Amino acid sequence: MNEALTNFKNIQHSSKEDWEKIVAVLTPYKFQLHERIMKHLMELAGDFAGFPVDRLTHSLQTASLAFDDGRDTEYVVCALLHDIGDTLGSFNHPEYAATLLQPFVSELNYNMVKYHGVFQSHYYGHHIGLPPRKREQFRDQDHYQYTIDFCEKYDAPAFDQDAKFYPVEFFAPMVKEVFTQPKAALMKNVFKKEEA
């Protein structure tokens, strides 16, 4: 991954042979996405940002609550990664996480992650001057009650210093499963494994 296999100076002048070399490198790299995601998730450890638990603990608690409640693997992974954008997308962390998940999850789960910040603010927004009832703009959307349930059952109560939760390693196989099975038609072609 760290050496040049092509030598074009402008991508407009790249050749079919160049792209055969690039795709040969990128294909296995794409199938390691889950490893890079787990590595970035660990960046949340020790980052409290004033909250009662650090961001990693919050993520693990959220996912653990969803798992224990019988949610499917895709949902649990969304719960685990819903705040993964906190460190790099400080002003739009829900959209950051949703964009990361979009090729791999249902539209309902994508929208849940994308808008969870608006829905979560229902519980605290009035303390910091956010408009009350902001989530009501989504009342007619399929994800409205679904996202309310996510926040109420899993996201909001996941700041408990005394809660028990599963370790990162518990969720790693789930993250791998979700991030090696893209749902979007275009992404299926991009992620297509080479025939053995």
N, C-alpha and C positions, 0 to 999 in steps of 0.2 A: 504493500500500500504506500510505501514511502519512496518509491523510485519512479522516475519518468519512463514510460514505455513508448511514448509518442513525442514528436517534436514540432507539431504545428504551432504557429505564433498567433493564429486567429482561428477560432473554432469554425468559421465559415469555410476554411480551407482544409478541414479535417477530412479524412478518407474513410471508406468502409473498413479498411485494414486497421486504421487507428481505432475505430469504434469496436472492432472485434477484440482488440487488446484491452480497451477500457472496460467493456462489458465482462470480460473474463475476470477482471479484478473486482468490479463492483458487485457482481452476483453474489459471491460468498460474503462480501462486506454487508450487503443488505440483510443477509440471514444471520448476522451478528448484531442486529439492531437491538434485540432484547438485552444483550449484554451491556451495550452502551447506555440504555435506559436505566438498567439497574445501577450502573456506576453513577449516573447522574442523580438518581434517587438518593444515593448515599450522601450526596452533597448537602442534603437537607438536615443531616444529623448535626446536632449542636446549635442549630439556628433557631432560636426561640422567638426572635422578633417581638418580645414582650409577652408572648402567650404562656400559659401554664406548662405546656409541653413543647418540645422542639418539633420542627416541621416533619421530620421523619416519623417520630412517634405518632403525631396526628394522622399521618398517612397510613401507618400500620394499624392504628386503632380503627380508622374508618373502614379499611379493607377487612379487618377482622370482624367487625360488627356485621358487615354485609355477608361475609362468608358464613358466619354462625347463624345468620338469618336465612340461609339456604339460597342465596343469590347465585346465579351461574358465573362461570369463569370470566366471561367478558365483563360483566357488571363489577365483579370483585376487582378486576384489573383497573377498570375506570375509577373505582373508589380509591384504590391504591395510588393512582397517578393524577387524581383530580387537581392536586396542588403542586405538581412537579414544576410548574412554571413560576413558582413564587420567587425564585432567586434570579431568573433571567427575564421574566416578564412581570416585573413588579407592578406595572400599571395595567396589565391585561392577562394575568396568570390563567384565568379560566380559558380564554381563547387559545393561549399557548398550549395548554394541555389538550384541549379539544382538537387542535390542528395535528398534534402528534398522534392522537388516537384515531382520527377520522378515517384513514384508509382501512382500518382493522375492526371497526365496531359499527353497530347498527346506528341508524339516524337518531333513534330515540336516546341511546346512550351518549352519542356525540352531543346532542342538544342538552342533555342533562349536565354534562361536564362543561360545555360552553357557557351555560347560563347559571351554573350553580352559585356564582358570586353574587348575582342579583338576588337570587332566592335566599341565600344565606344571610344577606344584609337585612332581611326581614327581622332578624332577631336582635340586631345591634345598630342598624343604620340610624335610628332616631337619636342615638347617643353621640353621633359624630356629624349630624347635619345632612344625612342622605334623605332623599325624598321617601316618605312613608309609602308603603304598598306598591313599591316599584315593580314587584313581580307580577302585579295584576295585568300588565301589558301583554302577558303571555297566557292569559286565562283561556283563550280559545285554541291554544296550541296543544298538540298531543303530549308534549313533554311537561305540561304545567303540573299536574298532580304527581307525576313521576318524579319530577325534580323536587317538589315539596317533600315527598316521602324520603328521597335521598338525603336531603338536608336534615330533616327532622329525626330520622332513625339512625343515620350513620355519620354525617358530617358534623352536625351541631354537638352531639354528645362525645365527640372524639378528642376532647381536651382534658381528659381525666388522668391526673397524676398517679392514681391508684389502680387504673384499669390494667387487666391482663390482656395481652395481644400476641399474635403470632409474629415470629421474627421474619426478617427480610427473606431469608432462605426459603421459608415456607411458600412465599408467593412467586419465587423465581420461575418455577416450571409453568405457572399460569401466565406470567408475562411472556415467556417464550412461546407458549401455545398461541396466544393472541397475536403476537407480533411476527409470526411466520405464516399467518393465514390472512392476507389482505382480502377485503371484500370488494373493493372498487375494481371494476373490470380492467381499467387501465393498469392498476397496480398489480393485478394478477399476471399480466404480461411482463411487467418489469421484474417481478419476483419469480418468474418462471424458472424452475430448476433445470439445469442441464440434464439431458438424458444420459444415464449411466452406460 
